[in-house]
């Protein structure tokens, strides 16, 4: 299992992550990232990592459980 974490203070609301994985990431009404899920399957890792890496302020982290 893989863990998804977000630094809510760092998030600037660019939404690149949402474009890459809208089933994992979303933005709230203030434009701050919301995690729809905090764990993902290993089979989803590459796609979700790419979405996390697309964040211009590096507010997202993908870690092994």
C-alpha positions as CSV (number, residue, x, y, z in Angstrom):
1,X,0.0,0.0,0.0
2,X,1.2,3.5,-0.8
3,X,0.4,6.6,1.4
4,X,-0.4,10.1,-0.1
5,X,0.3,13.2,2.0
6,X,-0.3,16.8,1.3
7,X,1.3,20.0,2.9
8,X,-1.8,22.2,3.1
9,X,0.3,25.2,4.0
10,X,2.5,24.8,0.9
11,X,-0.4,24.3,-1.5
12,X,-1.1,27.2,-3.9
13,X,-4.1,25.7,-5.7
14,X,-2.4,25.2,-9.1
15,X,-4.6,22.0,-9.5
16,X,-2.0,20.2,-11.6
17,X,-2.5,17.2,-9.3
18,X,-6.2,17.2,-9.9
19,X,-5.6,17.1,-13.7
20,X,-3.3,14.1,-13.3
21,X,-5.4,12.1,-10.7
22,X,-8.8,13.6,-10.0
23,X,-9.8,10.4,-8.2
24,X,-7.1,11.1,-5.5
25,X,-6.8,14.9,-5.5
26,X,-9.3,17.8,-5.4
27,X,-9.4,21.4,-4.4
28,X,-11.6,22.9,-1.7
29,X,-13.5,26.2,-2.0
30,X,-10.4,28.0,-0.9
31,X,-8.2,26.4,-3.6
32,X,-6.3,24.1,-1.2
33,X,-5.7,20.5,-2.1
34,X,-8.1,17.9,-0.6
35,X,-7.1,14.2,-0.6
36,X,-10.0,12.1,-1.8
37,X,-8.0,9.0,-0.7
38,X,-4.9,8.8,1.5
39,X,-3.9,5.4,0.4
40,X,-3.5,4.0,-3.1
41,X,-2.8,0.6,-4.6
42,X,0.7,-0.2,-5.9
43,X,-0.8,-0.4,-9.4
44,X,-1.8,3.3,-9.2
45,X,1.6,4.5,-7.9
46,X,3.2,5.7,-11.2
47,X,0.1,7.7,-12.2
48,X,-0.3,9.3,-8.8
49,X,3.4,10.0,-8.4
50,X,3.4,11.8,-11.7
51,X,0.4,13.9,-10.6
52,X,2.2,14.7,-7.3
53,X,5.4,15.6,-9.1
54,X,3.5,18.0,-11.3
55,X,2.9,20.3,-8.2
56,X,5.0,23.4,-8.8
57,X,5.4,23.9,-5.0
58,X,6.1,20.3,-4.1
59,X,3.1,20.1,-1.7
60,X,2.5,16.4,-2.3
61,X,4.4,13.3,-1.1
62,X,4.0,9.7,-2.0
63,X,5.4,7.2,0.5
64,X,5.5,3.5,1.1
65,X,3.4,2.3,4.0
